[in-house]
Amino acid sequence: MMDTITNARGDDLTRGQLSAVSGCNKETIRYYEKIGIMPEPRRSAGGHRLYGPSEAKRLTFICRSRELGFNLKQVRGLLDMADGEKTNCNDVRELTSGHLSAVQDKISDLKRLERVLTQMVAECVNNAVPDCPIIDALYRA
């Protein structure tokens, strides 16, 4: 993607063009600017926002972090570490390790949920009877 950061003329990108090349919604880009994880862009003489390679690279970092499930506070922390001159890989690893642990907990919860739902579906004989084992199971604590 970094090779497609400029438009066909080699100029900086508008927000719409940045959205198209990054896959990030225009309103999401605006939100990221509002909360300060994307810098306020330069403006053209006509007042249009202009984005260059560094802004596109930062947006890619943010979007990829979000795809991996990092919340905005964590993304901000990662950006602070990436922007810092004294970036410590151990700090990045610690933050990522904590996120991994949370993801593993969610996977465990989802597997438990899958087992319960599978059991509920298996108990249902799909008959037109007034008593439904799935409904009954939902009433149980």
Buried (B, 14 or more C-beta within 10 A) or exposed (E): EEEEBBBEEEEBBBBEBBBBBBEBEBEBBEEBBEEEBBEEBEEEEEEEBBBBEEBBBBBBBBBEBBEEEBEBEBBBBBBEBEEEEEEEEEBBEEBBEEBEEBEEEEEEEEEEEEEEEEEBEEEBEEEEEEEBBEEEBEEEE
